[in-house]
Amino acid sequence: MSKRVLVLAANPKKDSFTSHLAEAYASSAEKKHQVQLLEISDMEFNLDLSGGYAEDQLMEGSLKSFQESLEWCEHLVIVTPIWWGSLPAKLKGLIDRTFLPGFAFQYEKGKSIPKKLLNG
Protein backbone atom coordinates (compact mmCIF):
# COMPACT_ATOMS: atom_id res chain seq x y z
CA MET A 1 0.00 0.00 0.00
CA SER A 2 1.47 3.32 -1.09
CA LYS A 3 1.87 6.08 1.49
CA ARG A 4 2.66 9.78 1.31
CA VAL A 5 6.10 10.14 2.91
CA LEU A 6 7.75 13.40 3.97
CA VAL A 7 11.49 13.21 4.55
CA LEU A 8 13.09 16.15 6.35
CA ALA A 9 16.88 16.52 6.16
CA ALA A 10 17.33 18.54 9.35
CA ASN A 11 20.98 19.56 9.20
CA PRO A 12 21.20 23.32 8.60
CA LYS A 13 24.52 22.78 6.82
CA LYS A 14 24.20 22.17 3.08
CA ASP A 15 25.66 19.00 1.56
CA SER A 16 25.93 17.18 4.86
CA PHE A 17 26.03 13.48 5.67
CA THR A 18 22.50 13.96 7.05
CA SER A 19 21.35 15.24 3.65
CA HIS A 20 22.88 12.25 1.90
CA LEU A 21 21.14 9.85 4.31
CA ALA A 22 17.81 11.61 3.77
CA GLU A 23 18.27 11.49 -0.02
CA ALA A 24 19.07 7.76 0.13
CA TYR A 25 15.99 7.09 2.26
CA ALA A 26 13.77 9.16 -0.06
CA SER A 27 15.19 7.46 -3.15
CA SER A 28 14.48 4.02 -1.73
CA ALA A 29 11.00 4.99 -0.49
CA GLU A 30 10.08 6.39 -3.94
CA LYS A 31 10.05 2.83 -5.28
CA LYS A 32 6.77 2.17 -3.45
CA HIS A 33 5.54 5.50 -2.08
CA GLN A 34 4.90 9.15 -2.93
CA VAL A 35 7.79 11.10 -1.41
CA GLN A 36 8.62 14.71 -0.69
CA LEU A 37 12.16 15.56 0.43
CA LEU A 38 12.71 18.84 2.25
CA GLU A 39 16.09 20.27 3.24
CA ILE A 40 16.01 22.52 6.29
CA SER A 41 19.15 24.17 4.88
CA ASP A 42 16.98 25.57 2.05
CA MET A 43 14.42 27.08 4.42
CA GLU A 44 14.68 30.68 5.55
CA PHE A 45 12.75 31.77 8.65
CA ASN A 46 13.16 33.44 12.02
CA LEU A 47 13.97 30.67 14.52
CA ASP A 48 12.65 32.55 17.53
CA LEU A 49 9.05 32.22 18.71
CA SER A 50 9.64 35.39 20.71
CA GLY A 51 6.04 35.98 21.83
CA GLY A 52 5.31 32.34 22.59
CA TYR A 53 1.74 31.33 21.83
CA ALA A 54 0.37 34.59 23.28
CA GLU A 55 1.21 36.61 20.15
CA ASP A 56 0.70 35.92 16.46
CA GLN A 57 3.91 36.01 14.47
CA LEU A 58 4.25 36.45 10.72
CA MET A 59 4.78 33.02 9.18
CA GLU A 60 7.36 32.90 6.41
CA GLY A 61 6.60 31.07 3.14
CA SER A 62 8.93 28.17 3.91
CA LEU A 63 7.07 27.54 7.18
CA LYS A 64 3.67 27.60 5.43
CA SER A 65 5.00 25.14 2.83
CA PHE A 66 6.31 22.89 5.60
CA GLN A 67 2.90 22.90 7.29
CA GLU A 68 1.25 21.98 3.97
CA SER A 69 3.70 19.10 3.56
CA LEU A 70 2.94 17.93 7.11
CA GLU A 71 -0.78 17.90 6.35
CA TRP A 72 -0.11 16.02 3.10
CA CYS A 73 2.08 13.29 4.57
CA GLU A 74 1.04 10.06 6.24
CA HIS A 75 4.56 9.20 7.38
CA LEU A 76 7.19 11.70 8.55
CA VAL A 77 10.90 10.88 8.62
CA ILE A 78 13.29 13.33 10.27
CA VAL A 79 16.99 12.75 9.63
CA THR A 80 18.97 14.93 12.03
CA PRO A 81 22.37 15.20 13.60
CA ILE A 82 22.70 15.55 17.36
CA TRP A 83 24.67 18.61 18.37
CA TRP A 84 25.70 19.09 21.99
CA GLY A 85 23.31 16.32 23.01
CA SER A 86 20.28 17.94 21.34
CA LEU A 87 18.71 18.95 18.04
CA PRO A 88 20.19 21.71 15.90
CA ALA A 89 18.65 25.08 16.77
CA LYS A 90 17.16 25.45 13.29
CA LEU A 91 15.19 22.19 13.69
CA LYS A 92 13.99 23.26 17.13
CA GLY A 93 12.99 26.62 15.64
CA LEU A 94 11.11 24.87 12.82
CA ILE A 95 9.14 22.84 15.38
CA ASP A 96 8.47 25.88 17.58
CA ARG A 97 7.30 27.99 14.65
CA THR A 98 5.10 25.42 12.87
CA PHE A 99 3.64 23.02 15.45
CA LEU A 100 1.30 25.73 16.73
CA PRO A 101 -2.06 25.81 18.52
CA GLY A 102 -4.80 25.58 15.92
CA PHE A 103 -2.54 23.59 13.59
CA ALA A 104 -0.85 20.78 15.53
CA PHE A 105 -2.88 20.88 18.72
CA GLN A 106 -5.64 22.76 20.49
CA TYR A 107 -5.88 23.62 24.17
CA GLU A 108 -9.18 22.60 25.76
CA LYS A 109 -10.53 24.23 28.88
CA GLY A 110 -10.24 21.99 31.92
CA LYS A 111 -7.86 19.52 30.28
CA SER A 112 -4.13 19.37 30.90
CA ILE A 113 -3.31 17.58 27.64
CA PRO A 114 -4.14 19.42 24.40
CA LYS A 115 -6.24 17.83 21.67
CA LYS A 116 -4.15 16.51 18.76
CA LEU A 117 -5.02 18.04 15.40
CA LEU A 118 -2.56 16.21 13.15
CA ASN A 119 -3.24 12.61 12.17
CA GLY A 120 -0.73 9.79 12.27
C-alpha positions in Angstrom: 0.0 0.0 0.0 1.5 3.3 -1.1 1.9 6.1 1.5 2.7 9.8 1.3 6.1 10.1 2.9 7.7 13.4 4.0 11.5 13.2 4.5 13.1 16.2 6.3 16.9 16.5 6.2 17.3 18.5 9.3 21.0 19.6 9.2 21.2 23.3 8.6 24.5 22.8 6.8 24.2 22.2 3.1 25.7 19.0 1.6 25.9 17.2 4.9 26.0 13.5 5.7 22.5 14.0 7.0 21.3 15.2 3.7 22.9 12.2 1.9 21.1 9.8 4.3 17.8 11.6 3.8 18.3 11.5 0.0 19.1 7.8 0.1 16.0 7.1 2.3 13.8 9.2 -0.1 15.2 7.5 -3.2 14.5 4.0 -1.7 11.0 5.0 -0.5 10.1 6.4 -3.9 10.1 2.8 -5.3 6.8 2.2 -3.4 5.5 5.5 -2.1 4.9 9.2 -2.9 7.8 11.1 -1.4 8.6 14.7 -0.7 12.2 15.6 0.4 12.7 18.8 2.3 16.1 20.3 3.2 16.0 22.5 6.3 19.1 24.2 4.9 17.0 25.6 2.1 14.4 27.1 4.4 14.7 30.7 5.5 12.8 31.8 8.7 13.2 33.4 12.0 14.0 30.7 14.5 12.6 32.6 17.5 9.1 32.2 18.7 9.6 35.4 20.7 6.0 36.0 21.8 5.3 32.3 22.6 1.7 31.3 21.8 0.4 34.6 23.3 1.2 36.6 20.2 0.7 35.9 16.5 3.9 36.0 14.5 4.3 36.5 10.7 4.8 33.0 9.2 7.4 32.9 6.4 6.6 31.1 3.1 8.9 28.2 3.9 7.1 27.5 7.2 3.7 27.6 5.4 5.0 25.1 2.8 6.3 22.9 5.6 2.9 22.9 7.3 1.3 22.0 4.0 3.7 19.1 3.6 2.9 17.9 7.1 -0.8 17.9 6.3 -0.1 16.0 3.1 2.1 13.3 4.6 1.0 10.1 6.2 4.6 9.2 7.4 7.2 11.7 8.5 10.9 10.9 8.6 13.3 13.3 10.3 17.0 12.8 9.6 19.0 14.9 12.0 22.4 15.2 13.6 22.7 15.6 17.4 24.7 18.6 18.4 25.7 19.1 22.0 23.3 16.3 23.0 20.3 17.9 21.3 18.7 19.0 18.0 20.2 21.7 15.9 18.7 25.1 16.8 17.2 25.4 13.3 15.2 22.2 13.7 14.0 23.3 17.1 13.0 26.6 15.6 11.1 24.9 12.8 9.1 22.8 15.4 8.5 25.9 17.6 7.3 28.0 14.7 5.1 25.4 12.9 3.6 23.0 15.5 1.3 25.7 16.7 -2.1 25.8 18.5 -4.8 25.6 15.9 -2.5 23.6 13.6 -0.8 20.8 15.5 -2.9 20.9 18.7 -5.6 22.8 20.5 -5.9 23.6 24.2 -9.2 22.6 25.8 -10.5 24.2 28.9 -10.2 22.0 31.9 -7.9 19.5 30.3 -4.1 19.4 30.9 -3.3 17.6 27.6 -4.1 19.4 24.4 -6.2 17.8 21.7 -4.2 16.5 18.8 -5.0 18.0 15.4 -2.6 16.2 13.1 -3.2 12.6 12.2 -0.7 9.8 12.3 
